[in-house]
Amino acid sequence: MKLRFRPRYADVAATIALLFAMSGTAYAVASQLPPDTVDTQAIQNGAVTALKLHGNSVNSAKVVDNTLTGADVQDGSIGNADLGVDSVQAPQIADNSIDGGEIVDNSLTGTDIAPNAIGNSELAAGSVDGTKVADNSIGLADLVGANINGAISFTLGANACGTLNMGVSGASVGEVVLLSYTGTVALPPGVMFGPFRVVSAGVVTTRACNVTATAMTVTDIGVHIVTFG
């Protein structure tokens, strides 16, 4: 009767360990890979995160053109030193995004302001005086007050005076009143006007007198009335 020997797992493992020990060869896992031995195929998609990148390892050459947006730039991280000369123009600025806090004091000149960009709402009260106005540049249309054309009619008895009230849109109390005649109808001889004044908003008054012995009616005398001051 023959007995067959069946080796156990422990006996096999011990034999292998003995063979490794007798060979005198040592095996170890390298702590670093040799330079240029890892290519893109060896890196799993999405495996490289911010923690894997060395400081300052990503520069403009590593960024695809036109791929960065406002969401990629930290708020307040771009300063004057980061901007090229003339690199920011009107298309790069959002509407209503710049106020006085973003502009360096005394940095804007006439060339930075678009024609007709400054209106009355941009001027502070009392900011414009005679030194800011070019000589001979202001006409009647630039003066505050009335500047209208119209006609007057009235009747005066012989050797009588009366008050003449005229509606003058735009006239304000305290303004100076100038009246001139227009058209072909003239004020008859013997009729005299006293000083004109604005008695209330839009109302100009004067005393009219007929110094003749005959009653007089005047119809549609053309006048040009200007108030200012």
BALOBA-1460 file (C-alpha; in Angstrom, 3 decimals):
// residues 229
<rec num="1" residu="m" x="0.000" y="0.000" z="0.000"/>
<rec num="2" residu="k" x="1.530" y="3.318" z="-1.114"/>
<rec num="3" residu="l" x="0.839" y="6.636" z="0.628"/>
<rec num="4" residu="r" x="0.727" y="9.804" z="-1.493"/>
<rec num="5" residu="f" x="1.986" y="13.056" z="0.012"/>
<rec num="6" residu="r" x="-0.202" y="16.111" z="-0.738"/>
<rec num="7" residu="p" x="1.610" y="19.388" z="0.169"/>
<rec num="8" residu="r" x="-0.161" y="21.903" z="2.290"/>
<rec num="9" residu="y" x="-0.419" y="25.654" z="1.430"/>
<rec num="10" residu="a" x="1.897" y="26.552" z="4.315"/>
<rec num="11" residu="d" x="4.557" y="24.153" z="2.969"/>
<rec num="12" residu="v" x="4.376" y="25.759" z="-0.501"/>
<rec num="13" residu="a" x="4.582" y="29.292" z="0.856"/>
<rec num="14" residu="a" x="7.551" y="28.394" z="2.996"/>
<rec num="15" residu="t" x="9.353" y="26.841" z="0.045"/>
<rec num="16" residu="i" x="8.842" y="29.931" z="-2.129"/>
<rec num="17" residu="a" x="10.109" y="32.175" z="0.661"/>
<rec num="18" residu="l" x="13.165" y="29.958" z="0.998"/>
<rec num="19" residu="l" x="13.910" y="30.167" z="-2.724"/>
<rec num="20" residu="f" x="13.696" y="33.995" z="-2.655"/>
<rec num="21" residu="a" x="15.997" y="34.073" z="0.351"/>
<rec num="22" residu="m" x="18.545" y="31.745" z="-1.296"/>
<rec num="23" residu="s" x="18.612" y="33.729" z="-4.547"/>
<rec num="24" residu="g" x="20.091" y="36.756" z="-2.809"/>
<rec num="25" residu="t" x="18.016" y="39.167" z="-4.972"/>
<rec num="26" residu="a" x="16.119" y="42.020" z="-3.278"/>
<rec num="27" residu="y" x="12.925" y="43.622" z="-4.648"/>
<rec num="28" residu="a" x="11.586" y="47.062" z="-3.641"/>
<rec num="29" residu="v" x="8.974" y="49.504" z="-4.949"/>
<rec num="30" residu="a" x="10.506" y="52.784" z="-6.180"/>
<rec num="31" residu="s" x="9.330" y="55.891" z="-4.253"/>
<rec num="32" residu="q" x="9.596" y="58.106" z="-7.375"/>
<rec num="33" residu="l" x="9.107" y="57.466" z="-11.063"/>
<rec num="34" residu="p" x="11.893" y="58.352" z="-13.462"/>
<rec num="35" residu="p" x="11.363" y="61.650" z="-15.344"/>
<rec num="36" residu="d" x="9.150" y="61.540" z="-18.449"/>
<rec num="37" residu="t" x="7.919" y="57.989" z="-17.796"/>
<rec num="38" residu="v" x="4.219" y="58.902" z="-17.177"/>
<rec num="39" residu="d" x="2.205" y="60.002" z="-20.224"/>
<rec num="40" residu="t" x="-1.440" y="61.067" z="-20.599"/>
<rec num="41" residu="q" x="-2.582" y="57.493" z="-21.210"/>
<rec num="42" residu="a" x="-1.343" y="56.514" z="-17.743"/>
<rec num="43" residu="i" x="-3.423" y="59.204" z="-15.977"/>
<rec num="44" residu="q" x="-7.106" y="58.554" z="-15.368"/>
<rec num="45" residu="n" x="-9.553" y="61.210" z="-16.560"/>
<rec num="46" residu="g" x="-10.292" y="63.693" z="-13.777"/>
<rec num="47" residu="a" x="-7.483" y="62.347" z="-11.580"/>
<rec num="48" residu="v" x="-5.504" y="65.607" z="-11.493"/>
<rec num="49" residu="t" x="-7.030" y="68.071" z="-9.007"/>
<rec num="50" residu="a" x="-5.876" y="71.399" z="-7.573"/>
<rec num="51" residu="l" x="-4.060" y="69.575" z="-4.753"/>
<rec num="52" residu="k" x="-1.970" y="67.643" z="-7.320"/>
<rec num="53" residu="l" x="-0.687" y="70.812" z="-9.034"/>
<rec num="54" residu="h" x="2.563" y="72.404" z="-7.938"/>
<rec num="55" residu="g" x="2.431" y="76.106" z="-7.044"/>
<rec num="56" residu="n" x="2.759" y="78.374" z="-10.123"/>
<rec num="57" residu="s" x="2.783" y="75.322" z="-12.392"/>
<rec num="58" residu="v" x="-0.057" y="76.626" z="-14.624"/>
<rec num="59" residu="n" x="0.720" y="79.685" z="-16.780"/>
<rec num="60" residu="s" x="-0.895" y="81.298" z="-19.818"/>
<rec num="61" residu="a" x="0.661" y="78.723" z="-22.148"/>
<rec num="62" residu="k" x="-1.322" y="75.981" z="-20.355"/>
<rec num="63" residu="v" x="-4.688" y="77.806" z="-20.646"/>
<rec num="64" residu="v" x="-6.750" y="77.484" z="-23.829"/>
<rec num="65" residu="d" x="-7.419" y="80.890" z="-25.418"/>
<rec num="66" residu="n" x="-10.812" y="82.461" z="-24.623"/>
<rec num="67" residu="t" x="-11.740" y="79.750" z="-22.094"/>
<rec num="68" residu="l" x="-11.637" y="81.859" z="-18.907"/>
<rec num="69" residu="t" x="-14.739" y="83.845" z="-17.919"/>
<rec num="70" residu="g" x="-15.659" y="86.139" z="-15.038"/>
<rec num="71" residu="a" x="-16.623" y="83.105" z="-12.936"/>
<rec num="72" residu="d" x="-12.989" y="81.888" z="-13.114"/>
<rec num="73" residu="v" x="-11.519" y="85.163" z="-11.794"/>
<rec num="74" residu="q" x="-11.651" y="85.912" z="-8.064"/>
<rec num="75" residu="d" x="-13.433" y="89.149" z="-7.166"/>
<rec num="76" residu="g" x="-10.986" y="91.975" z="-6.518"/>
<rec num="77" residu="s" x="-8.013" y="89.972" z="-7.818"/>
<rec num="78" residu="i" x="-7.318" y="92.115" z="-10.903"/>
<rec num="79" residu="g" x="-5.678" y="95.453" z="-10.225"/>
<rec num="80" residu="n" x="-4.220" y="98.250" z="-12.314"/>
<rec num="81" residu="a" x="-0.888" y="96.434" z="-12.620"/>
<rec num="82" residu="d" x="-2.639" y="93.464" z="-14.277"/>
<rec num="83" residu="l" x="-4.181" y="95.542" z="-17.072"/>
<rec num="84" residu="g" x="-2.375" y="96.411" z="-20.269"/>
<rec num="85" residu="v" x="-2.292" y="99.983" z="-21.525"/>
<rec num="86" residu="d" x="-5.601" y="100.788" z="-23.264"/>
<rec num="87" residu="s" x="-6.771" y="97.195" z="-22.700"/>
<rec num="88" residu="v" x="-10.108" y="98.211" z="-21.123"/>
<rec num="89" residu="q" x="-12.458" y="100.080" z="-23.456"/>
<rec num="90" residu="a" x="-16.190" y="100.775" z="-23.528"/>
<rec num="91" residu="p" x="-17.198" y="97.250" z="-24.751"/>
<rec num="92" residu="q" x="-15.417" y="95.725" z="-21.715"/>
<rec num="93" residu="i" x="-17.356" y="97.814" z="-19.171"/>
<rec num="94" residu="a" x="-20.866" y="96.863" z="-18.058"/>
<rec num="95" residu="d" x="-23.485" y="99.610" z="-18.183"/>
<rec num="96" residu="n" x="-23.674" y="101.664" z="-14.984"/>
<rec num="97" residu="s" x="-20.831" y="99.665" z="-13.389"/>
<rec num="98" residu="i" x="-18.394" y="102.561" z="-12.850"/>
<rec num="99" residu="d" x="-18.982" y="105.342" z="-10.347"/>
<rec num="100" residu="g" x="-16.736" y="107.890" z="-8.658"/>
<rec num="101" residu="g" x="-15.193" y="105.229" z="-6.413"/>
<rec num="102" residu="e" x="-13.658" y="103.440" z="-9.411"/>
<rec num="103" residu="i" x="-12.033" y="106.543" z="-10.936"/>
<rec num="104" residu="v" x="-8.718" y="107.945" z="-9.728"/>
<rec num="105" residu="d" x="-9.033" y="111.587" z="-8.655"/>
<rec num="106" residu="n" x="-8.088" y="114.051" z="-11.419"/>
<rec num="107" residu="s" x="-7.468" y="111.206" z="-13.890"/>
<rec num="108" residu="l" x="-10.161" y="112.082" z="-16.469"/>
<rec num="109" residu="t" x="-9.539" y="114.686" z="-19.152"/>
<rec num="110" residu="g" x="-11.665" y="116.049" z="-21.982"/>
<rec num="111" residu="t" x="-10.580" y="113.219" z="-24.289"/>
<rec num="112" residu="d" x="-12.118" y="110.657" z="-21.888"/>
<rec num="113" residu="i" x="-15.614" y="112.179" z="-22.069"/>
<rec num="114" residu="a" x="-17.858" y="111.453" z="-25.058"/>
<rec num="115" residu="p" x="-19.377" y="114.450" z="-26.883"/>
<rec num="116" residu="n" x="-22.728" y="115.518" z="-25.368"/>
<rec num="117" residu="a" x="-22.267" y="113.014" z="-22.503"/>
<rec num="118" residu="i" x="-22.633" y="115.634" z="-19.750"/>
<rec num="119" residu="g" x="-26.069" y="117.183" z="-19.303"/>
<rec num="120" residu="n" x="-27.785" y="119.292" z="-16.690"/>
<rec num="121" residu="s" x="-28.290" y="116.322" z="-14.343"/>
<rec num="122" residu="e" x="-24.504" y="115.761" z="-14.192"/>
<rec num="123" residu="l" x="-23.758" y="119.329" z="-13.060"/>
<rec num="124" residu="a" x="-23.728" y="120.211" z="-9.370"/>
<rec num="125" residu="a" x="-25.762" y="123.224" z="-8.262"/>
<rec num="126" residu="g" x="-23.751" y="126.426" z="-8.655"/>
<rec num="127" residu="s" x="-20.914" y="124.661" z="-10.501"/>
<rec num="128" residu="v" x="-21.065" y="126.860" z="-13.638"/>
<rec num="129" residu="d" x="-20.234" y="130.548" z="-13.433"/>
<rec num="130" residu="g" x="-19.059" y="133.174" z="-15.905"/>
<rec num="131" residu="t" x="-15.528" y="131.772" z="-16.009"/>
<rec num="132" residu="k" x="-16.875" y="128.461" z="-17.390"/>
<rec num="133" residu="v" x="-18.815" y="130.104" z="-20.248"/>
<rec num="134" residu="a" x="-17.133" y="130.966" z="-23.557"/>
<rec num="135" residu="d" x="-17.407" y="134.615" z="-24.628"/>
<rec num="136" residu="n" x="-20.378" y="135.417" z="-26.858"/>
<rec num="137" residu="s" x="-21.649" y="131.840" z="-26.597"/>
<rec num="138" residu="i" x="-24.966" y="132.478" z="-24.780"/>
<rec num="139" residu="g" x="-28.081" y="133.661" z="-26.581"/>
<rec num="140" residu="l" x="-31.635" y="134.332" z="-25.441"/>
<rec num="141" residu="a" x="-32.478" y="130.639" z="-25.779"/>
<rec num="142" residu="d" x="-29.922" y="129.900" z="-23.044"/>
<rec num="143" residu="l" x="-31.432" y="132.332" z="-20.509"/>
<rec num="144" residu="v" x="-33.933" y="131.128" z="-17.933"/>
<rec num="145" residu="g" x="-37.325" y="132.789" z="-18.399"/>
<rec num="146" residu="a" x="-39.830" y="133.526" z="-21.140"/>
<rec num="147" residu="n" x="-39.055" y="134.082" z="-24.800"/>
<rec num="148" residu="i" x="-42.331" y="134.253" z="-26.713"/>
<rec num="149" residu="n" x="-44.096" y="136.050" z="-29.545"/>
<rec num="150" residu="g" x="-47.730" y="137.067" z="-29.360"/>
<rec num="151" residu="a" x="-50.204" y="139.923" z="-29.838"/>
<rec num="152" residu="i" x="-51.937" y="142.399" z="-27.511"/>
<rec num="153" residu="s" x="-55.287" y="144.190" z="-27.786"/>
<rec num="154" residu="f" x="-56.878" y="146.808" z="-25.501"/>
<rec num="155" residu="t" x="-59.234" y="149.804" z="-25.337"/>
<rec num="156" residu="l" x="-58.530" y="153.066" z="-23.509"/>
<rec num="157" residu="g" x="-60.848" y="156.009" z="-22.958"/>
<rec num="158" residu="a" x="-59.836" y="159.601" z="-23.674"/>
<rec num="159" residu="n" x="-57.199" y="160.840" z="-21.244"/>
<rec num="160" residu="a" x="-57.490" y="157.562" z="-19.320"/>
<rec num="161" residu="c" x="-55.125" y="154.896" z="-18.001"/>
<rec num="162" residu="g" x="-55.645" y="151.238" z="-17.316"/>
<rec num="163" residu="t" x="-53.783" y="148.093" z="-16.281"/>
<rec num="164" residu="l" x="-52.771" y="145.743" z="-19.086"/>
<rec num="165" residu="n" x="-52.230" y="142.101" z="-18.063"/>
<rec num="166" residu="m" x="-50.510" y="139.704" z="-20.471"/>
<rec num="167" residu="g" x="-50.166" y="135.958" z="-20.200"/>
<rec num="168" residu="v" x="-46.462" y="135.145" z="-20.726"/>
<rec num="169" residu="s" x="-45.659" y="131.465" z="-20.298"/>
<rec num="170" residu="g" x="-42.321" y="130.874" z="-18.552"/>
<rec num="171" residu="a" x="-42.099" y="134.271" z="-16.832"/>
<rec num="172" residu="s" x="-41.208" y="134.210" z="-13.138"/>
<rec num="173" residu="v" x="-41.658" y="136.835" z="-10.435"/>
<rec num="174" residu="g" x="-38.599" y="139.070" z="-10.109"/>
<rec num="175" residu="e" x="-37.396" y="138.672" z="-13.703"/>
<rec num="176" residu="v" x="-36.672" y="141.618" z="-15.980"/>
<rec num="177" residu="v" x="-39.190" y="142.103" z="-18.803"/>
<rec num="178" residu="l" x="-38.287" y="143.292" z="-22.286"/>
<rec num="179" residu="l" x="-41.017" y="144.044" z="-24.862"/>
<rec num="180" residu="s" x="-40.587" y="144.951" z="-28.494"/>
<rec num="181" residu="y" x="-43.113" y="145.348" z="-31.312"/>
<rec num="182" residu="t" x="-43.261" y="143.017" z="-34.285"/>
<rec num="183" residu="g" x="-45.322" y="142.955" z="-37.442"/>
<rec num="184" residu="t" x="-46.817" y="145.927" z="-39.296"/>
<rec num="185" residu="v" x="-49.275" y="147.245" z="-36.690"/>
<rec num="186" residu="a" x="-47.660" y="149.863" z="-34.435"/>
<rec num="187" residu="l" x="-48.690" y="151.401" z="-31.132"/>
<rec num="188" residu="p" x="-50.735" y="154.555" z="-31.910"/>
<rec num="189" residu="p" x="-49.297" y="157.971" z="-30.983"/>
<rec num="190" residu="g" x="-50.610" y="159.184" z="-27.655"/>
<rec num="191" residu="v" x="-50.572" y="155.727" z="-25.998"/>
<rec num="192" residu="m" x="-47.838" y="155.161" z="-23.444"/>
<rec num="193" residu="f" x="-46.769" y="152.105" z="-21.459"/>
<rec num="194" residu="g" x="-45.217" y="152.199" z="-17.998"/>
<rec num="195" residu="p" x="-42.606" y="149.682" z="-16.716"/>
<rec num="196" residu="f" x="-43.388" y="145.981" z="-17.153"/>
<rec num="197" residu="r" x="-43.134" y="143.517" z="-14.314"/>
<rec num="198" residu="v" x="-43.956" y="139.885" z="-13.583"/>
<rec num="199" residu="v" x="-46.659" y="139.927" z="-10.910"/>
<rec num="200" residu="s" x="-47.090" y="136.139" z="-10.739"/>
<rec num="201" residu="a" x="-45.863" y="133.080" z="-12.590"/>
<rec num="202" residu="g" x="-46.699" y="133.526" z="-16.270"/>
<rec num="203" residu="v" x="-48.355" y="136.951" z="-15.867"/>
<rec num="204" residu="v" x="-46.779" y="140.268" z="-16.959"/>
<rec num="205" residu="t" x="-48.492" y="143.577" z="-16.228"/>
<rec num="206" residu="t" x="-48.036" y="147.263" z="-17.136"/>
<rec num="207" residu="r" x="-49.929" y="150.566" z="-16.934"/>
<rec num="208" residu="a" x="-51.203" y="151.795" z="-20.325"/>
<rec num="209" residu="c" x="-52.295" y="155.437" z="-20.723"/>
<rec num="210" residu="n" x="-54.094" y="157.283" z="-23.527"/>
<rec num="211" residu="v" x="-53.004" y="160.947" z="-23.360"/>
<rec num="212" residu="t" x="-55.236" y="162.045" z="-26.209"/>
<rec num="213" residu="a" x="-58.767" y="163.452" z="-26.061"/>
<rec num="214" residu="t" x="-60.114" y="160.567" z="-28.131"/>
<rec num="215" residu="a" x="-60.903" y="157.033" z="-26.982"/>
<rec num="216" residu="m" x="-58.693" y="154.454" z="-28.605"/>
<rec num="217" residu="t" x="-58.917" y="150.720" z="-29.418"/>
<rec num="218" residu="v" x="-55.793" y="148.711" z="-30.316"/>
<rec num="219" residu="t" x="-56.131" y="145.275" z="-31.889"/>
<rec num="220" residu="d" x="-53.501" y="142.554" z="-32.398"/>
<rec num="221" residu="i" x="-50.267" y="144.499" z="-32.076"/>
<rec num="222" residu="g" x="-47.483" y="141.944" z="-32.478"/>
<rec num="223" residu="v" x="-45.060" y="141.799" z="-29.553"/>
<rec num="224" residu="h" x="-41.974" y="139.837" z="-28.581"/>
<rec num="225" residu="i" x="-41.566" y="139.436" z="-24.805"/>
<rec num="226" residu="v" x="-38.434" y="138.190" z="-23.088"/>
<rec num="227" residu="t" x="-37.886" y="137.734" z="-19.350"/>
<rec num="228" residu="f" x="-34.633" y="136.911" z="-17.592"/>
<rec num="229" residu="g" x="-32.628" y="137.482" z="-14.444"/>
